[in-house]
Amino acid sequence: MKLELHGAATAPSVKPTALAPRAAGRNAVFRQGILIGLCAALGACASIVPGDRAYSLRDEQSAVKLPVKAGDAAEPVPANVAIKPITAELIIEQLKAAAPQKPTATDANLRATNGKASTVQAAPDYKIGPGDVLTIIVWDHPELTTPAGQYRSADQAGTVVNEDGTIYYPYVGTLSVAGKTTRQVRDILTKSLAKYIEKVQLDVRMAAFRSKRVYVVGEVAKPGLLEVTDIPLTVLEAVNRAGGFGPEADHSRVLLTRKGTTYRVDIQAMYEAGATEQNALLESGDILNVQDRSFNKIFVLGEVQKPGSLVMTKKRSTLAEALADTGYIAQDRSNPKWIYVMRGDGDVPELFHLDGSSPDAMLLADRFTLKPRDIVYVDAADVVRWNRVISNILPTATTLYQTSLTRYPLFGGRQP
């Protein structure tokens, strides 16, 4: 028995061929939308298209404003900085300016000689202080010379200066010796003992130096305290007594702190240029801090084989050395015509440009001396920039194109 349901709506059958023109039209519109989107994306990347004007002028001045301190202005102001080409004239100018570094430690113990070299002034006589040990010898009077016995060392049998700077001596009593020299103490004792001894023959010597110290810290073999004696103690002698420089020491950045003021002492300049004014005479309470080489870094970035930072050895490095230490420029993706050196250690940042498209330009690079914290940047070739843009757009364009070929691109419908 056959049952028929009346009133039920029966969907009309539609042939697939009837939707073909309409689907084809939608696909054409969708493909046009993809092309318009790709054109818009490429238009947004027009600044990196080869031959663009922005890159034809990149050797004139910096693209961003940098903090520049001009004249006597207290605060730096943002400004564009001109890019200097690295030429033979620039190398000659830098060689002429590479004079021995002037002293930075404005210490009273330093004095210039003929405006060039300088020498350390003669050290003053040692001033007695609390904790020092004195040996007082009175000839023909052993009871005054060694009252505690003769089988003890000089510092054990000597007279120790009290915390208040005084000593006690027989027939004289309490005597203030702090801040005086041994010669002054001898004169005072001679006059005082002349009342009791005829023709006093007396001598005062230092048995132990305990009142004055300097502190040597940082990159030295044996950091610690050093006693200041009657022999002048200079920066070099203090470093040598501390075991010498460590392997990571920066000879050009030795910080001398005295009475709250810090000075920079360049030992490297003394070695290489004879700047003896750097060898300052130390005083009690001075702190000598030998810095490490971690500050003396240069940064090599861009299209090189191994970009990163390099630590300069004794502040000696050239542009050619920096490129060679990072594996040199990447031949397959770099443009050696655009090699930059950026320097910002002064009041006015400096930007330099080297055209390395010719091999003999490396001779200029080998004569161009770098400074700590310099940034070396090797720009990419224009075609590499273009390929990188295409490689970023291509996956999205391929996905959109494949989606446009399906019949139901958004809802995953049933395929015909």
VENDA-V541595 format. One record per run of one state. SS is the DSSP state (h for helix, s for strand, l for the rest). FROM is the first residue (numbers start at 1). LEN is the number of residues. If there is no record, write none. Layout:
SS/FROM/LEN ; SS/FROM/LEN
//
This chain:
l/1/15 ; h/16/29 ; l/45/1 ; h/46/3 ; l/49/4 ; h/53/4 ; l/57/4 ; s/61/1 ; l/62/4 ; s/66/3 ; l/69/8 ; s/77/3 ; l/80/2 ; s/82/4 ; l/86/2 ; h/88/10 ; l/98/12 ; s/110/3 ; l/113/5 ; s/118/3 ; l/121/12 ; s/133/6 ; l/139/3 ; h/142/4 ; l/146/8 ; h/154/4 ; l/158/1 ; s/159/2 ; l/161/5 ; s/166/4 ; l/170/3 ; s/173/4 ; l/177/5 ; h/182/12 ; l/194/8 ; s/202/7 ; l/209/4 ; s/213/6 ; l/219/1 ; s/220/1 ; l/221/3 ; s/224/4 ; l/228/6 ; s/234/1 ; h/235/7 ; l/242/3 ; s/245/1 ; l/246/3 ; s/249/10 ; l/259/2 ; s/261/5 ; l/266/1 ; h/267/7 ; l/274/2 ; h/276/3 ; l/279/2 ; s/281/1 ; l/282/5 ; s/287/6 ; h/293/3 ; l/296/1 ; s/297/6 ; l/303/1 ; s/304/1 ; l/305/3 ; s/308/4 ; l/312/1 ; s/313/1 ; l/314/2 ; s/316/1 ; l/317/1 ; s/318/1 ; h/319/7 ; l/326/3 ; s/329/1 ; l/330/4 ; s/334/10 ; l/344/6 ; s/350/5 ; l/355/6 ; h/361/7 ; l/368/1 ; s/369/1 ; l/370/5 ; s/375/6 ; l/381/1 ; h/382/23 ; l/405/12
//
